[in-house]
Amino acid sequence: MGLTMAMLNLGPCAMLPPHLHTRATNFLVAVARTTETYMVNGNGAPAIAETLTPGQMTIFPRAPSTRR
């Protein structure tokens, strides 16, 4: 389906390093506590920030492959 979903248990003030999802769109759901998400576009558009509370979700679109 071209969609990924993973369950992460991040501690307070934890964060994932910047990365790309080149194989599939990433679906993120906040299960507990408030979660801050950020997406930086490679086309020069402004970054997108979302604050998710439990039960809310966001989608990170699949990034173009950097392979040539």
Buried (B, 14 or more C-beta within 10 A) or exposed (E): EEEBEEEEEEEEEEEEEEEEEEEBBBEBEBEEEEBEBEBEEEEEEEEEEBEBEEEBEBEBEBBEEEEE
